[in-house]
Amino acid sequence: MTTTITNSLQYSTKLEKDTFGGRSADFVFMLLFASFFMLIAAYFLTLPIVSFAVLTFMIYVWCNLNTNAYLSLFMIPFQIPARYFPWAFMLFHMLLGGSFLSDLIGIVVGHAYYFVMFYYPREYNTTLLKTPGFLLNWFPPQRMAVHGLNASSSQPVPNARAQAPVGPHRWGEGRVLGAN
């Protein structure tokens, strides 16, 4: 269970920051899309828990968006290409005594989402489904800042002295080392 939570956090963070950077409404729509279809499948297949399906869904979508990546599976010493990773994850889950059905639901729903939101618009230059307007109103797009070495930004870096002091003390500007 701890592994499931850790992996869910890892892949949801990668999806939210890399794929949906600044577009929280699209990320929430992805989760609602997945939840809707997984709950329908769980109802008809009498599955009480779909947490592995959600994890496999996020892994499947991330792997299809990053097909050139290589991943390792829980301390296994060799790398697996991203396009095969969801299937290897399902096999690993089965070897540990889990059900393949939950993982298969995640792969099927992930494939449907990837096809509708990424593949079909790219190949046929038309959109089948888009994020509803109420989600865009609730979660407006944000402009993401770029940080790190060699990061060019169109916005100037704020001056630290121009900001209000943090806390109850005004520490002053200090002295430059080596100056009298």
Sequence and secondary structure as in RCSB ss.txt:
>XXXX:A:sequence
MTTTITNSLQYSTKLEKDTFGGRSADFVFMLLFASFFMLIAAYFLTLPIVSFAVLTFMIYVWCNLNTNAYLSLFM
IPFQIPARYFPWAFMLFHMLLGGSFLSDLIGIVVGHAYYFVMFYYPREYNTTLLKTPGFLLNWFPPQRMAVHGLN
ASSSQPVPNARAQAPVGPHRWGEGRVLGAN
>XXXX:A:secstr
 HHHHHHHHHHHHHIIIIISTT HHHHHHHHHHHHHHHHHHHHHTT S  HHHHHHHHHHHHHHH TT EE  TT
 SS EEGGGHHHHHHHHHHHTT  HHHHHHHHHHHHHHHIIIIIHHHHHS  S    HHHHHHS        STT
   SS    GGGS  SSS        TT  
